[in-house]
Amino acid sequence: MSLPDADRPTLAANAAEDPDYLNHHRRCKSKLQAIAKNVLEDAKKFINVHSGEDFQMTSTRPLIGINTDFRPAQQRTPAYIYLAAGYYENIQAAGGIPVILPPSDDVDAIHAAMDRLDGFVLIGGQDLDPRNDGYMLHHSMKLMHSNRETFDRIVVNEITERRMPVLGIGAGMQLLNIVQGGNLFYDIAEDLPNAVPHRDHQDPLHRHSLVVESDSLVGRVYGDGEIRVASRHHMAIDEVAPGFRVTARCPDGVIEAIESEMMDWFAIGTQFHPECEAASALDIRIFEEFVDGVKERQTGDLRLVA
């Protein structure tokens, strides 16, 4: 991996001050290259197994794609992707195999990758750019990087065309709703002034109560009794996309979950975060229900969310 041009004088200066600095840099680079090579080789072997003639779909764990966040290069820090551990850990615990996909605008490559997958989890993140849907920026917005949003929109279109099982969380649910024809409130505090706080900058584990529809996946997961979920958002669904229904709200009326009503598409979205470090055992069951739904689709047993 080469350093950006702007960083080369700094590297030279460090090497001049410390004769061993350049050797250390080379050793680190060599180790990273070896790790990357091993990862690619493992991925190649895995894909070959998955696409083999004797591959038995019904006896394997489903492959669940997960998108990632992106941070561009800054000064001496190279660009990198990142993903909260709760997403892939809960997919693994639920019986799926997470397949982590970096942002890309290569439509053909994305299409080929989606051919290998059985389901997809759309992760949360920063704000979607409303200009991509014909709206104006709001002063409260902190936009996700365009590399990620471009990739995410391509992926959601692929998911839609394939009727691939999908679990959208946070911004993932919002994008799913937008692509299907719904829209958003761009700032809860301004658009819904009587709403309770849905995020707390001083408390990343902020939670609020939830009211669920009993005849739904989230209703099946949480059952009766008081429900409290992790919340950290300032945008929310306004109009629900055709083919979806609201299955959970905060008591203030803000939409917290949607589910597909279409017979041929197992799709669910949660505005709250069942993957976060403060998640309860009930929260994690959402991943179990999702992976079970993917497995049923593998066997040809299409089911509604509820």
Backbone torsions as a table, in degrees:
resi	resn	phi	psi	omega
1	MET	NA	122.8	-179.9
2	SER	-87.5	150.0	178.1
3	LEU	-81.3	149.8	173.1
4	PRO	-57.8	150.8	-177.4
5	ASP	-55.3	-37.6	-176.6
6	ALA	-64.7	-18.7	-176.1
7	ASP	-93.2	-11.8	-173.9
8	ARG	-64.2	-41.6	177.0
9	PRO	-60.5	-36.1	179.3
10	THR	-65.7	-42.1	177.8
11	LEU	-61.5	-43.0	179.7
12	ALA	-64.9	-40.1	179.6
13	ALA	-64.3	-42.6	178.9
14	ASN	-63.5	-38.6	179.7
15	ALA	-66.1	-35.4	179.3
16	ALA	-67.7	-38.0	-179.3
17	GLU	-74.4	-34.2	-176.6
18	ASP	-131.3	104.8	-176.3
19	PRO	-57.2	-26.4	-178.2
20	ASP	-87.8	-5.9	-175.2
21	TYR	-61.6	-45.9	-177.7
22	LEU	-64.6	-39.0	177.0
23	ASN	-63.5	-41.0	177.8
24	HIS	-62.0	-43.5	179.1
25	HIS	-60.0	-42.6	-179.3
26	ARG	-66.3	-39.1	178.6
27	ARG	-63.3	-43.3	178.8
28	CYS	-62.2	-43.3	179.6
29	LYS	-61.5	-42.5	-179.5
30	SER	-63.3	-41.5	179.0
31	LYS	-64.2	-43.4	179.9
32	LEU	-63.4	-39.8	178.4
33	GLN	-63.9	-39.4	179.0
34	ALA	-65.4	-42.1	178.4
35	ILE	-62.2	-46.3	-179.3
36	ALA	-60.9	-40.6	179.3
37	LYS	-62.8	-43.3	179.8
38	ASN	-64.2	-40.9	179.4
39	VAL	-61.9	-45.1	-179.6
40	LEU	-65.2	-39.5	178.8
41	GLU	-65.2	-42.5	178.0
42	ASP	-62.7	-41.2	179.8
43	ALA	-64.0	-40.3	179.9
44	LYS	-63.1	-44.3	178.4
45	LYS	-62.6	-41.2	-177.9
46	PHE	-63.6	-44.0	-179.6
47	ILE	-65.3	-38.9	178.6
48	ASN	-61.6	-41.3	177.8
49	VAL	-64.4	-43.7	-175.9
50	HIS	-65.0	-29.3	-176.0
51	SER	-100.8	7.5	-178.6
52	GLY	-69.1	156.1	-176.9
53	GLU	-65.0	-30.6	-176.9
54	ASP	-93.4	15.2	179.2
55	PHE	-70.9	126.7	-178.3
56	GLN	-105.5	102.8	-173.5
57	MET	-58.4	-42.6	-172.6
58	THR	-73.8	-13.0	-177.2
59	SER	-107.1	9.1	-178.0
60	THR	-116.6	162.7	175.4
61	ARG	-77.1	136.4	-176.5
62	PRO	-68.2	146.9	176.7
63	LEU	-88.0	118.5	-176.5
64	ILE	-112.5	113.6	177.2
65	GLY	-71.8	146.6	176.0
66	ILE	-136.6	127.1	174.0
67	ASN	-76.8	171.0	-176.5
68	THR	-133.4	163.7	174.6
69	ASP	-90.5	163.9	-174.4
70	PHE	-136.0	136.8	174.9
71	ARG	-127.4	124.3	-177.4
72	PRO	-71.7	166.1	178.5
73	ALA	-63.1	140.6	178.1
74	GLN	-138.2	116.4	179.5
75	GLN	49.0	-112.1	-176.5
76	ARG	-91.9	2.4	179.9
77	THR	-99.5	121.4	179.6
78	PRO	-71.7	162.6	174.5
79	ALA	-62.3	147.3	178.5
80	TYR	-155.4	160.1	173.3
81	ILE	-104.1	157.7	178.7
82	TYR	-152.3	159.9	-174.8
83	LEU	-153.6	129.6	175.6
84	ALA	-63.2	136.0	-173.1
85	ALA	-62.3	-28.7	-176.4
86	GLY	-57.8	-30.3	-179.1
87	TYR	-65.9	-55.7	-175.6
88	TYR	-76.2	-30.9	178.3
89	GLU	-63.6	-41.5	-178.8
90	ASN	-73.4	-32.2	173.9
91	ILE	-63.9	-44.7	178.1
92	GLN	-62.0	-46.8	-178.0
93	ALA	-63.1	-29.1	-178.7
94	ALA	-83.7	-4.3	177.2
95	GLY	104.1	7.9	176.9
96	GLY	-101.1	169.1	174.5
97	ILE	-112.9	112.6	-179.3
98	PRO	-72.6	135.2	176.0
99	VAL	-120.9	107.1	-171.5
100	ILE	-89.1	125.0	-175.5
101	LEU	-114.0	127.1	177.6
102	PRO	-79.5	159.2	177.7
103	PRO	-60.9	143.7	178.4
104	SER	-158.8	153.3	173.2
105	ASP	-111.2	14.1	178.9
106	ASP	-83.8	97.0	-174.2
107	VAL	-60.9	-41.4	-179.0
108	ASP	-64.1	-41.7	179.6
109	ALA	-66.2	-40.4	178.4
110	ILE	-63.6	-43.2	179.0
111	HIS	-59.5	-43.7	179.6
112	ALA	-64.5	-40.1	178.6
113	ALA	-65.1	-41.3	-178.8
114	MET	-65.5	-28.0	176.6
115	ASP	-59.0	-28.0	-175.7
116	ARG	-86.3	-14.7	-169.8
117	LEU	-95.2	155.4	178.2
118	ASP	-106.8	-19.0	179.9
119	GLY	-164.5	175.1	-176.9
120	PHE	-147.9	140.7	171.2
121	VAL	-112.0	121.6	176.1
122	LEU	-95.4	117.1	-171.9
123	ILE	-81.7	166.6	173.8
124	GLY	-76.6	179.0	-179.8
125	GLY	168.6	-162.1	179.8
126	GLN	-76.0	-174.3	-169.0
127	ASP	-74.7	142.3	171.1
128	LEU	-71.1	146.8	-179.9
129	ASP	-80.3	112.1	-177.0
130	PRO	-65.5	-19.7	179.3
131	ARG	-64.9	-23.2	176.5
132	ASN	-70.2	-14.4	179.9
133	ASP	-119.6	16.5	175.2
134	GLY	86.1	15.4	180.0
135	TYR	-113.5	169.4	-178.2
136	MET	-93.1	155.2	173.9
137	LEU	-64.2	148.9	173.8
138	HIS	-109.9	145.1	-174.5
139	HIS	-62.0	-21.5	-177.5
140	SER	-83.7	-6.4	-170.6
141	MET	-78.2	143.2	169.7
142	LYS	-125.8	101.2	-167.5
143	LEU	-75.9	143.2	169.0
144	MET	-68.4	157.8	-178.8
145	HIS	-64.5	142.9	-177.3
146	SER	-61.6	-30.1	176.8
147	ASN	-57.7	-43.6	-179.9
148	ARG	-70.8	-46.5	-176.0
149	GLU	-63.6	-39.0	177.1
150	THR	-58.8	-47.7	178.5
151	PHE	-61.9	-47.3	-177.0
152	ASP	-59.2	-40.2	-179.4
153	ARG	-67.5	-38.2	175.6
154	ILE	-62.8	-44.1	-179.3
155	VAL	-62.4	-45.0	-178.6
156	VAL	-64.6	-36.7	175.5
157	ASN	-63.8	-39.8	176.3
158	GLU	-63.3	-45.2	179.3
159	ILE	-58.3	-44.2	-178.5
160	THR	-63.0	-47.9	-178.0
161	GLU	-63.2	-35.5	-177.3
162	ARG	-86.7	-12.1	-170.1
163	ARG	53.9	42.2	179.3
164	MET	-73.6	136.8	175.2
165	PRO	-55.2	135.9	-175.5
166	VAL	-144.5	141.0	171.1
167	LEU	-120.5	112.7	178.2
168	GLY	-101.7	131.4	-177.2
169	ILE	-121.9	130.4	177.8
170	GLY	60.4	-120.5	177.8
171	ALA	-60.0	-26.9	176.8
172	GLY	-63.9	-42.0	175.6
173	MET	-66.4	-42.0	-179.4
174	GLN	-60.2	-44.2	179.7
175	LEU	-66.7	-41.1	176.8
176	LEU	-57.0	-44.0	179.7
177	ASN	-65.5	-41.4	-179.7
178	ILE	-64.4	-48.6	-176.9
179	VAL	-62.8	-30.0	179.9
180	GLN	-85.0	-1.3	174.9
181	GLY	110.9	5.7	175.9
182	GLY	-89.9	-174.7	175.5
183	ASN	-145.2	-179.3	-169.9
184	LEU	-128.2	154.5	158.3
185	PHE	-82.8	130.4	-176.3
186	TYR	-90.4	-10.7	172.9
187	ASP	-159.1	111.7	-175.5
188	ILE	-59.7	-43.9	-176.6
189	ALA	-59.6	-34.7	-179.0
190	GLU	-86.9	-43.7	-175.6
191	ASP	-80.4	-29.4	-178.5
192	LEU	-131.8	73.2	-172.2
193	PRO	-62.5	-18.5	179.8
194	ASN	-92.0	2.1	-179.4
195	ALA	-72.7	152.4	174.9
196	VAL	-73.3	163.4	176.4
197	PRO	-62.2	132.2	178.3
198	HIS	-108.5	5.2	171.3
199	ARG	-159.1	157.9	179.5
200	ASP	-140.4	111.8	-177.0
201	HIS	-63.5	-21.3	179.1
202	GLN	-90.3	-11.7	-177.0
203	ASP	-137.2	93.3	-179.3
204	PRO	-65.4	-12.5	179.6
205	LEU	-102.1	23.3	-179.0
206	HIS	-54.8	136.5	179.7
207	ARG	-130.6	153.6	172.2
208	HIS	-140.5	168.4	-176.8
209	SER	-79.0	166.2	-173.4
210	LEU	-139.8	139.8	174.5
211	VAL	-115.7	121.6	-173.2
212	VAL	-113.9	155.7	171.5
213	GLU	-83.5	127.9	-173.6
214	SER	-65.8	-30.6	-177.3
215	ASP	-92.4	53.9	-176.9
216	SER	-148.5	171.5	177.5
217	LEU	-63.9	-47.3	-179.8
218	VAL	-65.6	-31.6	175.4
219	GLY	-66.2	-39.4	177.7
220	ARG	-66.7	-36.2	-179.4
221	VAL	-69.6	-49.3	-170.3
222	TYR	-92.7	-26.1	178.5
223	GLY	62.9	-152.3	-179.0
224	ASP	-87.6	169.9	177.1
225	GLY	98.3	174.9	-178.4
226	GLU	-70.1	135.1	-179.7
227	ILE	-122.8	131.4	175.5
228	ARG	-130.9	132.6	-175.1
229	VAL	-127.9	157.1	179.6
230	ALA	-73.6	131.6	-174.5
231	SER	-135.6	131.7	176.7
232	ARG	-157.2	68.8	-178.1
233	HIS	-145.2	153.1	174.9
234	HIS	-120.2	-5.8	172.9
235	MET	-107.9	158.7	-178.5
236	ALA	-158.0	162.9	176.9
237	ILE	-69.1	135.1	172.1
238	ASP	-98.3	-78.6	176.6
239	GLU	-94.7	130.9	-179.0
240	VAL	-80.7	138.8	-178.7
241	ALA	-62.6	147.6	174.7
242	PRO	-56.1	140.5	-179.8
243	GLY	90.5	-5.2	177.6
244	PHE	-120.2	157.0	175.1
245	ARG	-133.2	156.7	177.5
246	VAL	-78.9	129.5	179.7
247	THR	-121.6	-2.6	174.2
248	ALA	-158.6	142.4	176.3
249	ARG	-136.8	155.6	163.4
250	CYS	-71.5	152.7	178.1
251	PRO	-55.3	-20.5	177.7
252	ASP	-80.5	-1.4	177.9
253	GLY	99.7	-11.3	-179.8
254	VAL	-65.6	132.3	-177.8
255	ILE	-70.0	129.1	-177.7
256	GLU	-119.0	-12.2	175.8
257	ALA	-156.9	143.6	173.0
258	ILE	-131.9	153.9	179.4
259	GLU	-142.5	148.3	-179.0
260	SER	-68.8	140.4	171.7
261	GLU	-103.1	3.3	-175.8
262	MET	-84.5	134.0	-175.5
263	MET	-63.4	-27.6	-174.1
264	ASP	-102.5	12.9	-175.9
265	TRP	-143.3	115.3	175.7
266	PHE	-89.9	103.0	-175.1
267	ALA	-143.2	136.3	-179.7
268	ILE	-143.9	147.2	175.5
269	GLY	-134.5	140.4	174.9
270	THR	-125.7	131.8	174.5
271	GLN	-76.7	-32.0	176.0
272	PHE	-76.2	172.9	-169.8
273	HIS	-117.7	91.4	179.0
274	PRO	-72.0	-8.8	-178.7
275	GLU	-92.1	-9.0	-169.2
276	CYS	-72.3	167.4	-175.5
277	GLU	-65.6	-18.0	178.7
278	ALA	-95.4	8.6	-176.5
279	ALA	-62.9	145.1	177.2
280	SER	-92.6	173.3	177.1
281	ALA	-61.6	-33.4	177.7
282	LEU	-68.5	-41.2	177.6
283	ASP	-55.9	-45.1	-175.9
284	ILE	-65.7	-24.3	178.5
285	ARG	-63.1	-21.9	176.4
286	ILE	-60.7	-40.2	177.3
287	PHE	-66.2	-38.6	178.8
288	GLU	-63.4	-44.5	178.4
289	GLU	-63.0	-39.6	-179.3
290	PHE	-65.4	-49.3	-179.3
291	VAL	-63.0	-38.9	176.1
292	ASP	-60.4	-40.5	178.0
293	GLY	-64.1	-37.0	177.0
294	VAL	-65.1	-42.8	179.4
295	LYS	-61.7	-40.5	179.1
296	GLU	-63.4	-37.7	177.7
297	ARG	-66.3	-35.2	177.9
298	GLN	-59.3	-35.5	-177.8
299	THR	-88.6	3.6	178.9
300	GLY	85.9	8.1	-179.0
301	ASP	-96.6	80.9	179.7
302	LEU	-66.0	140.4	179.8
303	ARG	-141.0	151.3	169.1
304	LEU	-71.7	159.6	178.6
305	VAL	-57.2	-47.9	-178.6
306	ALA	-78.5	NA	NA
